[in-house]
Amino acid sequence: MREIKLGNTAMSVPQIVVGCMRLADKSPEEMNRFLHLAMEQGAYYFDQADIYGGGRSEEVFGQAMASDASLRREDMILQSKCGINTKAAVQHYDLSAKYIINAVEGSLKRLQTDYLDVLLLHRPDALTEPEEVAEAFDRLEREGKVLRFGVSNYRPMQIELLKKSVKQDLIINQLQFSLAVSNMVANGMESNMTSDGAIDRDGSVLDYSRVHDITIQAWSPFQMPAWRGCFIGSEEYPALNLVLDKLSAKYGVSATTIAAAWILRHPANMQLITGTAGEKRLQEIIAAADIRLSREEWYELYLSAGHPLP
């Protein structure tokens, strides 16, 4: 497994992050086998969130770890996210100090661990008070319950607002990114054009992240826009699938592996979040870390996904 530096730290991490969103329905035994499969291939970084399966994903994960002494906590990097309140009468975002602290306490209990390696704020809260976030981060760090911090789905100026009060480095930003959903690449490529791709929808977050040594974690790496499903094998992307099939034959891997390798080829040194509950698909995604596409192949895939070159 190829590894990269996480954010501005000296910490080396795998480029593949095992996303746990769809693991809530696994039994502890199934989860145990899934975790062993991932770790045996060097994928020891796991991404959770307090809302995944209503907390069930973290709970089953914790049960699997507790039942198997060979799954050592110190061999894993555990990351979770908080800030989406799904249990209130009206679903809303909440990044108050009280909510963040209580959410982390709940995650630690379900995961049966004393600390998170990384905590991310799941979504920007329109009512965010940076001082409250700073209060929560300071307490969690002081008590040893969270070692590092980051965000998810944030624009650069939202990060800058947090940095007015938050003293900890924000080393990660989770962002949706795939061959089909790649505006943060397109708006740079189509700069000074009137095309749709030239619209900056994220505040130049890709360049900002590279300047400030923030690791981008790509979520939904095989998703079409507007949640229409996976683009691999889809009739909506015939040209892209022809190129994926051609390159998968060349490299002796699946189309899933090639689509993942496209993300990992970008010099921003992104991590990719798997998000699958299938063992075969997990292995296909992990295999992408061993493939480095050529510049021509990267652009061929980009163009076949419907993006123009000005």
C-alpha positions as CSV (number, residue, x, y, z in Angstrom):
1,M,0.0,0.0,0.0
2,R,1.4,3.4,-1.0
3,E,1.5,5.9,1.9
4,I,1.5,9.6,2.0
5,K,2.1,12.3,4.7
6,L,-1.1,13.3,6.4
7,G,-1.6,17.1,6.2
8,N,1.3,19.0,7.6
9,T,2.3,16.3,10.0
10,A,5.1,13.7,9.8
11,M,2.5,11.0,10.1
12,S,2.5,8.4,7.2
13,V,-0.9,7.0,6.2
14,P,-2.2,4.7,3.5
15,Q,-3.8,6.4,0.5
16,I,-6.8,4.2,0.8
17,V,-9.2,4.9,3.7
18,V,-11.8,2.3,4.6
19,G,-15.1,4.1,4.6
20,C,-17.5,2.6,7.1
21,M,-20.8,4.2,6.1
22,R,-22.3,1.0,4.7
23,L,-21.0,-1.4,7.3
24,A,-23.8,-0.9,9.8
25,D,-25.6,-4.1,8.8
26,K,-22.7,-6.4,9.2
27,S,-22.6,-8.8,12.2
28,P,-19.6,-8.5,14.5
29,E,-18.2,-11.7,12.8
30,E,-18.6,-10.2,9.3
31,M,-17.0,-7.0,10.5
32,N,-14.1,-8.9,12.0
33,R,-13.4,-10.6,8.7
34,F,-13.8,-7.3,6.8
35,L,-11.3,-5.5,9.1
36,H,-8.8,-8.3,8.8
37,L,-9.1,-8.2,5.0
38,A,-8.4,-4.5,4.9
39,M,-5.5,-4.5,7.4
40,E,-3.8,-7.4,5.8
41,Q,-3.5,-5.2,2.6
42,G,-2.3,-2.2,4.4
43,A,-5.6,-0.4,4.7
44,Y,-5.5,0.4,8.4
45,Y,-7.2,3.9,8.3
46,F,-10.9,3.7,9.0
47,D,-13.4,6.5,8.5
48,Q,-16.6,6.6,10.6
49,A,-19.3,9.1,11.5
50,D,-21.7,9.2,14.4
51,I,-24.6,9.1,12.0
52,Y,-23.6,6.1,10.0
53,G,-26.4,3.6,10.6
54,G,-27.6,5.7,13.4
55,G,-24.4,4.9,15.3
56,R,-24.6,1.2,14.5
57,S,-21.5,1.2,12.2
58,E,-19.3,2.4,15.1
59,E,-21.0,0.0,17.5
60,V,-20.4,-3.1,15.3
61,F,-16.9,-1.9,14.6
62,G,-16.2,-1.6,18.3
63,Q,-17.7,-5.1,19.0
64,A,-15.5,-6.7,16.3
65,M,-12.4,-5.1,17.8
66,A,-13.3,-6.1,21.4
67,S,-13.9,-9.7,20.4
68,D,-10.5,-10.2,18.7
69,A,-7.3,-9.5,20.5
70,S,-5.4,-9.6,17.2
71,L,-7.2,-6.4,16.1
72,R,-5.0,-4.1,18.1
73,R,-6.2,-0.5,18.5
74,E,-2.6,0.8,18.2
75,D,-2.4,-0.7,14.7
76,M,-5.3,1.3,13.4
77,I,-6.1,4.9,12.6
78,L,-9.7,5.7,13.7
79,Q,-11.4,8.8,12.3
80,S,-14.9,9.9,13.0
81,K,-17.1,12.9,12.1
82,C,-19.8,14.8,14.0
83,G,-22.1,17.8,13.6
84,I,-25.3,16.4,11.9
85,N,-28.1,16.0,14.4
86,T,-30.5,13.4,13.0
87,K,-32.3,12.7,16.3
88,A,-34.0,16.0,16.8
89,A,-37.5,16.7,15.6
90,V,-36.0,18.8,12.8
91,Q,-32.7,17.5,11.4
92,H,-30.1,20.2,11.6
93,Y,-26.3,20.9,11.9
94,D,-24.9,21.6,15.3
95,L,-21.2,22.6,15.9
96,S,-21.8,23.9,19.4
97,A,-19.2,23.0,22.0
98,K,-21.7,20.8,23.9
99,Y,-22.8,18.9,20.8
100,I,-19.2,18.2,19.6
101,I,-18.1,17.0,23.0
102,N,-21.2,14.8,23.5
103,A,-20.9,13.4,20.0
104,V,-17.3,12.4,20.5
105,E,-18.1,10.8,23.9
106,G,-20.8,8.7,22.1
107,S,-18.4,7.7,19.3
108,L,-15.7,6.6,21.8
109,K,-18.3,4.5,23.7
110,R,-19.6,2.8,20.6
111,L,-16.1,2.2,19.2
112,Q,-14.9,0.9,22.6
113,T,-11.8,3.1,22.5
114,D,-10.3,5.9,24.6
115,Y,-9.4,8.2,21.7
116,L,-9.9,9.1,18.1
117,D,-6.9,9.7,15.9
118,V,-8.8,12.2,13.9
119,L,-12.1,14.1,14.4
120,L,-13.7,15.9,11.4
121,L,-16.6,18.4,11.5
122,H,-19.0,16.7,9.1
123,R,-20.7,19.7,7.5
124,P,-20.5,23.5,7.8
125,D,-23.0,24.7,10.3
126,A,-24.5,28.1,9.3
127,L,-24.7,29.0,13.0
128,T,-21.1,28.1,13.7
129,E,-19.4,30.1,16.4
130,P,-15.6,29.5,16.0
131,E,-15.1,30.1,19.7
132,E,-17.4,27.2,20.5
133,V,-15.6,24.9,18.1
134,A,-12.2,26.0,19.7
135,E,-13.6,25.3,23.2
136,A,-14.6,21.8,22.2
137,F,-11.3,21.0,20.4
138,D,-9.2,22.3,23.3
139,R,-11.0,20.2,25.8
140,L,-11.0,17.0,23.6
141,E,-7.3,17.5,22.9
142,R,-6.4,18.2,26.6
143,E,-8.3,15.1,27.7
144,G,-6.5,13.0,25.1
145,K,-9.8,12.0,23.4
146,V,-8.9,13.4,20.0
147,L,-5.4,13.7,18.6
148,R,-5.9,15.6,15.3
149,F,-8.7,17.6,13.7
150,G,-10.1,18.4,10.3
151,V,-13.3,19.2,8.4
152,S,-15.5,17.8,5.8
153,N,-17.2,19.6,2.9
154,Y,-15.7,22.9,3.8
155,R,-14.8,25.8,1.5
156,P,-11.5,27.7,2.1
157,M,-13.1,30.8,3.7
158,Q,-15.1,28.6,6.1
159,I,-11.8,27.0,7.2
160,E,-10.2,30.4,7.6
161,L,-13.2,31.5,9.8
162,L,-12.5,28.5,12.1
163,K,-8.8,29.3,12.2
164,K,-9.6,32.7,13.8
165,S,-10.3,30.8,17.1
166,V,-9.2,27.2,16.6
167,K,-5.5,26.7,17.5
168,Q,-5.2,23.1,16.2
169,D,-4.1,22.6,12.6
170,L,-7.0,21.5,10.4
171,I,-5.2,18.8,8.4
172,I,-8.0,17.1,6.4
173,N,-10.9,18.1,4.3
174,Q,-13.3,15.4,3.0
175,L,-14.7,16.4,-0.4
176,Q,-16.8,14.6,-3.0
177,F,-14.5,13.8,-6.0
178,S,-14.7,11.4,-8.8
179,L,-14.2,11.3,-12.6
180,A,-17.8,12.3,-13.0
181,V,-17.9,14.8,-10.1
182,S,-14.7,16.8,-10.5
183,N,-15.5,20.5,-10.6
184,M,-12.6,21.3,-8.3
185,V,-10.3,20.2,-11.1
186,A,-12.5,21.5,-14.0
187,N,-12.8,25.1,-12.6
188,G,-9.0,25.4,-12.7
189,M,-8.7,23.8,-16.1
190,E,-11.4,26.0,-17.6
191,S,-10.2,29.2,-16.0
192,N,-11.2,32.4,-17.8
193,M,-13.8,30.5,-19.9
194,T,-17.6,30.8,-20.0
195,S,-18.2,27.1,-19.8
196,D,-20.0,25.4,-17.0
197,G,-16.9,23.8,-15.7
198,A,-15.3,27.3,-15.2
199,I,-17.8,28.0,-12.4
200,D,-15.9,28.0,-9.0
201,R,-18.3,26.1,-6.7
202,D,-15.9,25.5,-3.9
203,G,-13.7,28.5,-3.5
204,S,-10.6,27.0,-5.2
205,V,-10.5,24.4,-2.5
206,L,-8.1,22.1,-4.4
207,D,-5.4,24.8,-4.7
208,Y,-6.1,26.1,-1.2
209,S,-5.6,22.6,0.2
210,R,-2.3,22.2,-1.6
211,V,-1.0,25.6,-0.4
212,H,-1.9,24.9,3.2
213,D,-0.9,21.2,3.3
214,I,-4.5,20.0,3.9
215,T,-5.1,16.4,2.8
216,I,-8.2,15.9,0.7
217,Q,-10.1,12.7,1.3
218,A,-12.2,11.9,-1.7
219,W,-15.7,10.5,-0.8
220,S,-18.1,8.8,-3.3
221,P,-15.2,8.2,-5.7
222,F,-17.5,6.3,-8.2
223,Q,-20.6,8.4,-8.0
224,M,-22.4,10.3,-10.7
225,P,-23.7,13.8,-10.1
226,A,-27.0,14.2,-8.3
227,W,-26.7,10.8,-6.7
228,R,-27.7,8.9,-9.8
229,G,-25.6,6.0,-8.9
230,C,-22.2,4.6,-10.0
231,F,-20.8,5.7,-13.3
232,I,-18.9,2.4,-13.9
233,G,-21.0,0.3,-16.3
234,S,-23.6,3.1,-16.6
235,E,-25.2,3.8,-20.0
236,E,-24.9,7.5,-19.1
237,Y,-21.1,7.4,-19.5
238,P,-20.4,5.2,-22.6
239,A,-17.2,6.9,-23.6
240,L,-15.8,6.8,-20.1
241,N,-16.5,3.2,-19.7
242,L,-14.8,2.3,-23.0
243,V,-11.6,3.9,-21.7
244,L,-12.0,2.3,-18.3
245,D,-12.3,-1.1,-19.9
246,K,-9.4,-0.5,-22.2
247,L,-7.1,0.5,-19.3
248,S,-8.4,-2.2,-17.0
249,A,-7.4,-4.7,-19.7
250,K,-4.0,-3.1,-20.0
251,Y,-3.2,-3.2,-16.3
252,G,-5.0,-6.5,-15.6
253,V,-7.3,-4.9,-13.0
254,S,-11.0,-3.9,-12.8
255,A,-12.6,-0.7,-14.0
256,T,-13.1,0.2,-10.4
257,T,-9.4,0.0,-9.8
258,I,-8.7,2.3,-12.7
259,A,-11.3,4.9,-11.6
260,A,-9.7,4.9,-8.2
261,A,-6.2,5.2,-9.6
262,W,-7.3,8.3,-11.5
263,I,-8.0,10.0,-8.2
264,L,-4.7,8.8,-6.6
265,R,-2.7,10.0,-9.6
266,H,-3.4,13.7,-8.8
267,P,-0.4,15.4,-7.3
268,A,-2.4,16.8,-4.4
269,N,-1.8,13.3,-2.8
270,M,-5.4,12.7,-1.9
271,Q,-6.7,9.8,0.1
272,L,-9.6,7.8,-1.3
273,I,-12.5,6.7,0.9
274,T,-13.8,3.3,-0.2
275,G,-17.4,3.4,1.1
276,T,-18.1,-0.3,0.1
277,A,-19.3,-3.2,2.2
278,G,-18.2,-5.7,-0.4
279,E,-14.9,-7.6,0.2
280,K,-14.2,-8.0,-3.5
281,R,-14.8,-4.4,-4.3
282,L,-12.7,-3.3,-1.3
283,Q,-9.8,-5.4,-2.7
284,E,-10.3,-3.8,-6.2
285,I,-10.1,-0.3,-4.7
286,I,-7.0,-1.1,-2.6
287,A,-5.3,-2.4,-5.7
288,A,-5.4,1.2,-7.1
289,A,-2.7,2.3,-4.7
290,D,-0.2,0.1,-6.7
291,I,-1.0,1.7,-10.1
292,R,0.3,5.0,-11.4
293,L,-1.5,6.2,-14.6
294,S,0.5,8.1,-17.1
295,R,-0.3,11.7,-17.7
296,E,-1.9,10.8,-21.1
297,E,-4.0,8.1,-19.5
298,W,-5.2,10.5,-16.8
299,Y,-6.3,13.1,-19.4
300,E,-7.9,10.4,-21.6
301,L,-10.1,9.4,-18.7
302,Y,-10.9,13.0,-17.8
303,L,-11.9,13.9,-21.4
304,S,-14.0,10.7,-21.8
305,A,-16.0,11.7,-18.7
306,G,-17.2,14.7,-20.6
307,H,-14.8,17.4,-19.5
308,P,-13.4,19.7,-22.2
309,L,-10.0,21.0,-22.7
310,P,-10.2,24.8,-23.5
